[in-house]
Amino acid sequence: MTTSASKPAATAEEVEAAWNDNKLAQVLYHDWEASTYDEKWSISYDERCVDYARDRFTDVAGSDGWPYAKSLEIGAGTGFFTLNLKLAGVLAEAHVTDLSPGMVEAAKRNADTLGFAIEGKVADAEKLPYDDDTFDLVIGHAVIHHIPDVELAFREMLRVLKPGGRFVICGEPTRYGDFVARRLSRFTWWATTNVTKLPALSHWRRPQSELDESSRAAALEAVVDLHTFDPDTLARMASRAGAVDVRTVTEELLAAWVGWPIRTFEAAVPEEKLGFGWRMFAYKSWLQLSKVDKVLSQVVPHELYYNVSITGVAQ
């Protein structure tokens, strides 16, 4: 977890300006989130998240070629994917980029805490500041849905990859999966914030100022979340950009239907009300439902799942 002080929340005026300038919105939102992002998403650098990152990678790309000698992450945020994959032995020399200076600094701090040396740059995924044929691996996690021109970003990934190098992008929202998850999340927020107005449950209610801040965050998040994806359409996009051996996999059906309401509930109530027992309940519920989802994937159309991951190879 990062240790810097939280950046003040975006004002209503800043949110309004961000509607007309998406790059500003991306920087504003992610700088704001940088100091609390790991906590918000229960990110850690231990067995739980190492296993998650490694499993997402291997599900779509397998385990051949480990460790990749030189990797680049686009939209790295606080370093979740790179650092946990490094702990898992998937990659060696690591470089990270993000449009948000706050996120780049958070990733470098997290790396320092873990005893890693990583290189970090503030960079736009549509125009990467690296020479052609530089990296063996380009990765990303929950990033391309923030990028205005996704096909251009694929072309940039392929440009900086060495011939035969691989990109692996995981954790992107599907069209139908996101539709369901967001509505479950909105209902959970509405129900929790209204039920906790009752006098008997008022001790479960966050201060109104914090709820207002969360509402502004949700408004800004709606600005920075630009895309949802159909897996087959996403694969064709990567192929048009020049990738070969393109493959997609999807995951999280019931796990998303339960996981998003749980995360929304956590955001709506005071943190001190939810201890270690709750976090283990949430994590184990996700694990068990993910196992069920793998079985259901034999009969449920893949585009109904919440997350899509994609990989491809540079020619």
N, C-alpha and C positions, 0 to 999 in steps of 0.2 A: 504494500500500500504506500502511496506517496505521502510525504510528510509536510508539504507546503500548505500554507493557509489557503482556505477556499477563496476562489475568485468571486467577487460580488455577482449576484444574479443579474441577468440581462434585464434591462428596463423595458417597459412597454414600448417606448420609442425605438429602442434598439431592435426589438422584435419586429416592429413595423417596417423599419428600414431593411431588415434582413429579407423580407418578402420580395424585395426588388433587387437583391444582390446576393445570389446564392453562395458565392465564395465568402462573402462577409458572414453569412449565416453559418457556414461550416466552421470558420475560425471562431466566431463568437460563441457558438454552442459548445464546441469541443474544448476551447480554452476554459470556459466556465466549468465544464464537467471534469477537467483533468485531475484536479486534486481529490475528487471524491468518486471517480469512475470505478476504481477497483472495488471499493466498498459497495457501490450501487449494484454492481453486477456480480458480487461475491467472487471476485477474481483473487486467486492466490497463486503461489508458486511452490506447490507441494504435490503430493501424489494425486490428489483429486483432480487438479487442473492439468497436471502433466499427462495423466491418463486421458483426459478429455481431449486435449490438443493432439496428442499422438493418435488417438483413435479416429478423430475427424480426418486427419491427414491420411492415415493408412486406408480408411474406408474408400477414399476416392483415388489415391495415388499409389497405394502399396508401400512396400518398405525397401525396394531396390535402390541402390545408390547411396545409402546412408553411410556416413554423414555427408550431406552436400557441402562442398568446400566453401562456397561463398554465396550467401543468401541476402535477399533484399525483401523487406516487407513494406508494402504500400499501405497508407492509412493505419499505421501500427498502433495508434492510441498509446496506452500506457505500457505496451510491450507484451501483452498477454500471450499472443500466438508465438512470437519469436522466442521469448524467454522460456516458455514451457516446452517448445520443441527443442530448444537447445538443451534443456535439462533431460529431455527424452533421448538425446543422442541423434536427432534427425538432422541437425545442421551444425556447422562449425563456425566459421567467421560470419558474423551477423551485422547487417546494416538495416536501419529502420528509417522510414520517412513518414511524415504526416503534414497536412496543410496547417495544422494547429501547432504553434510554437510551444504552447503549454503541454500538449501531449508528448512532443518529442522530448522535452525536459523530463517529464514524468517517466518515460520509458528509460531514459539514461539513468535516472536515479534508481529505478527498480533494478536495472542491470548492475549498478554499482553495489547495491545491497546484496545481490546474489554473488558478487565477486566476478562478474563478467565485464569484458571490455567490448562495447558495441559502438558503432558509428551511427550518428543520427543527423538527419538533415530535414529542415522545413522544405517541403516539396509538394508540388501538384502532381497527382498520378497521371494527369493528361500531358505532362511535359516533365519527365524525369531528368534530373540533372546528372546523368551518367552516360558514359560512352557506350556505343554498341558493343555487344558480346562481352559484357562485364561479369555477369552472374551465372551461377549454376542453377539457382532456384529463386523464383519470385513467389512470395506468399501474401495472403491477405485474409483477414477474418472480419466478416460483417462490415465490409468497406465499399464494395462497388455499387451498392444501392445508394451511396452518397455522391457518386461521381456523375456529373451531368452527361458526359459522352463516354459511355461504357466501352463501346467498340474502340474508340481512340485509346482508352486506357489499356485494353488488351494489346493494341499495336505497340504501345510503349513498353509493356511488359516483355513482349516478344523481341523488341528491338534490343533491350538491354540484356537479354538472355544469350548465352553462348549457344551455338548450334547444338541441338540435342538437350538443351536445358529445359526445365519444367516449371510451369506456374501451377500453383495450387491455391484456389480461393474457396474458403469455407464459410458457412454460416450466413448465407444470403437468404432473404425472405422470398418465399414463393407467393404468387398472386393470391391463390385461394387460402393458403395457410395464414398469410398475413391478415386477410379479410376477417377470418374467424378470430384470430388471436387478439387483434385490436379491439374488436367488439366485446370480447370477454373481459379485456383489460378495462375498457371504459365502464362497463357495467360494474366491475369490482370496485373501481374508484368511486363511482356514484354511490353504490350501496354502503361502502365503508365510511365515506365522509358524511353520509346522512345518518347512518345508524349511530355513529359516535357523537352525534349532537344530543342524543338522549342523555339526561342527567346521570343515569346509572352507568353509562359507558363513557362518560366524558373524559375519564382518565386515560382512555385509549385513543384520544383525539390529539393529533399534532396541533401546535399553535397555528392560528389562522395565517400568520405571516409565512410559515413554512409551507402550508398548503397552497397559498397564493404563488409562492416561488415555484413549487412543483407544477402548478398550472401553466406558468410562463415557460417553464422548461418543456412541458408537453407541447405547447404552441410552437416553440422554436424547433423541437424535434420533428414536428410535422413539416417544417420548411426544409430541413436537411435530409429527410428520408425521401429520396426522389423516385425510387423504382421498387417494384416487385417483379419477380421473374417467373416465366414459364421455363422449366428446365430445358425443353427441346429448343425453344427459341434462343435461350442463352447459349446453348452449345453451337447453334448455327452462327451466332454473333462471333464467338471465338474463332470459329473456322474461317469466317470471312476476313477476320483480322490476320489470318495467316497461320493459325495453330494447326497442328496435326495430332492424331491420337487423342482427340477431345473426348472427355467422359464426364458425365454428371451422376451424382447420387443425391437422394433426398433422405431426410430423417426428421423425427419429431412430429408426431400426430397427437396422440393422447398426452405425450409429455409436454407439448406446447399448450394444449387446452388446459392443463392443470398448472403448468409452470408460469404462464403469463398472469393469471389471477393471483398466484402466490406472490410474485414479484411486485405486483401492483398493491396488494395488501400490505406488503412490507414497506412500501413507500408512503402509505397513507396513515400508518400508526407510528407512535414513538419507538425509536430503535431499542430503547432499554426494555420494552415489553417483550422483545423477541430474543431469546437467549440461544445458547448452543443447541439445546434440544430441538428448538424450532428449525434451526438451520440444518440439522441432521435429518429431520423429518422431510424438509423440502428437498434436500439432496437425494435421499434414498427413494423418495417418491418419484423423482425424475429418473433415477436409475432403473427402477422397476418398470415404469411406464415405457422407457426407451426400449427395454427388452421386449415388451409386448408389441411395440411399434415395429420392431424388426420382423416379428412373426406376421403382423398384419400387412407388411409391405408385399407379401406374396399375393395378396388379393386386392389391396387398396391402391388406386391409381397414384403414381408417384407424385403427380402435380398437386395432390391434396395435402402433402406433408408440408411442414412449416419451413424447413431449411433446405437449401440446395447448395451443394458444393460442386466445383468444376475444376478439372485439370486439363492441361494440354502441353504440347511439346513444341519448341521452336525448331524450325527447319534449318 
